[in-house]
Amino acid sequence: MSVVALAGGTGAAKLLRGLATLIPPRDLTVIGNTGDDAEIWGLHVSPDLDTVTYALAGTLDVARGWGLADETFQCLRAMATYGAETWFNLGDRDLATHLVRTRALRDAPLSAVTARLAASLGVAARILPMSDEPVRTMIRTPGGRLTFQEYFVREKSLVEVTGVDYDGAAAARPAPGVVDAIRSADLVVVCPSNPVTSIGPILSVPGIPDALRATAAPVVGVSPIVGGAAVSGPAAALMRMRGLEVSPLGVAAAYAPWLRRLLIDSRDGTHAGELAQRGVEADVTDIMMTGRERESALARRVLERR
Ligand code: GDP
């Protein structure tokens, strides 16, 4: 069985860890968001790809939801003495990933470099960036445009957002393997990730929405919205800004017309009828992944009723 997952960062990491306990790693292909990639201290950082890779390698800092467990930040402190910007937390061991990636990108595309990093960390699942070309999520605010990391990490999502752009998307192509994986999948999973800044950039790459429409596989999502709010992060404000209702209905609207089933929380069970009218089957269950057991249970539910 071939399972393809569209993934952002922290929410996706939990579901992917659950899926990895149930299917052989070679059956899992992750298509990761690179819209929030950033250049920090001259290094190419791919936060969402790294979160997914570390999660599947079993080395993610689970409490934080990003970076490596048992990390230290000596280099960050040393950079501060040189007057470098230190709002983006790069851990000492995490730095090795960015050093290797940045050097390798001189000779190879991001997809090849991502595969090499995953293999080195013992991850057998296939992790594909959505594109080898740069697509950058830019946040429009009254004071000008910010990169996603400036908005999310430096400004802590506290500034008003007036729009979101995916710079470079029009000229980007899906990375090698992305379209084939979606078209030949037995199941496509849309992880519980920010619809605007994690899944949105993936869908901005020409060819990916067409593949989702064309695949014979059922497309199943897990709502990142529970009881009218995001479980974490700025998804609610960004959805509102996009004119999407902050509920499973807004999530379904973002993934129309190809989303077939959406796992929603029992608190949102009242939306089941309206989802059905829009052609999306509501699967009402506990969608909060509060520990390893819940991650596996939710993943089982995703796989169960194909
Ligand atoms: P960001 O934090 O908004 O930039 O987005 P990410 O795409 O990296 O992942 C966070 C998303 O995952 C948020 O929209 C959360 O609401 C969602 N999320 C996090 N933990 C859970 C969980 O346990 N269950 C569900 N259903 N969603 C979750």
Residues whose N, C-alpha, C, O or C-beta is under 5 A from the ligand:
A	BS01	GDP	G8 G9 T10 G11 P192 S193 N194 S198 S223 P224 I225 A230 V231 S232 G233 P234 A235 I287 M288 M289
